[in-house]
Structure formats: C-alpha cells, structure tokens
Amino acid sequence: MADEQQAPTPVFQIQRVYLKEASLEQPNSPAIFLEQQQPSVDIQLGVEAQSLAEGVFEIAVAATVHTKIGERTVFLVECKQAGIFEIRHIPQELMQQIIGIQCPRIVYPYLRANVADLIQRAGFPPVHLAEINFQAMYEQQLAQQQQQQAAANGQA
C-alpha cells in the first residue's frame, strides 16, 4: 500500500476582534467648543502584526486623529483595534499578504466605528475614517523595505 500524504487543509479563522487601546484628549475644553473656525484634521494609520503562537497571530490597526485650530488641540484620539487570527498551512508567499492585507481589512471597519463613536461621545461631530486600500498600503511598505535593503547593501 502506498502511504499517501495529503497536504494539510489551509486554515484561516478569526478567533477574536477586540478594542485593544483607546484614548481621547480634549486639553482645551470647554473653551474650544465656542470656536467657530473649522479645525484641521490629521489622520495617521498603521498596521502591526505579531505571532502569538504557532499559526496564531495578532493583527492590529491603529489610528491617530489629531484636530487643531491654529496651534491649539481640539481633540486627539488614539485607537487600536486588533484581531486574533488562526492562519495555518498557507504557502509562505501568501502568508505575508494575508497578514498585511486580508487581516487588516477585517479589523478596520471595527476601528472606523470605534473612532467615530468615541469622537461623537466627546461632543464633536464624528470623524469618519476613509476606506483604505490595504493592498496598496502593503505594496508601498514592501517597496520601501526593498529600497532600504538595496541602500543598505550598497553601503556595505
């Protein structure tokens, strides 16, 4: 009898999605509520990934929303939404794409909702984070890493 080895079935499962961090600062309240001028809004996003165990990863998407009128802060929100994913038996070339693109796509809508809710609960009109093309963001980060490696190799 031939001992046939079947390739293990690929596994991709969401184990949990949770709000990991949330902070809100309003250093100039209540006076800032009387301002008539439109604030400037600066939004920064980032994605983090870490291995928790064999085949289990935490993927977090973080947002910082800083609004100002002139040099005075209206509010500063920092929020990190995370998910725990089981990812097994996936070819290595696809693994980084799943971690860098698919997982953040799943977590991001929760982040958007929590940021809008936190800002609205603070007494301000909600700030709705735009849709993000995580594939383009991933490809841009990959290109930057390749440029840094090429520059480092050129200096060596």
Sequence and secondary structure as in RCSB ss.txt:
>XXXX:A:sequence
MADEQQAPTPVFQIQRVYLKEASLEQPNSPAIFLEQQQPSVDIQLGVEAQSLAEGVFEIAVAATVHTKIGERTVF
LVECKQAGIFEIRHIPQELMQQIIGIQCPRIVYPYLRANVADLIQRAGFPPVHLAEINFQAMYEQQLAQQQQQQA
AANGQA
>XXXX:A:secstr
          EEEEEEEEEEEEEEE TTTTGGGG  S  EEEEEEEEEEEEEETTEEEEEEEEEEEEEETTEEEE
EEEEEEEEEEEEES  HHHHHHIIIIIHHHHHHHHHHHHHHHHHHHTTS         HHHHHHHHHHHHHHHHH
HHHHH 
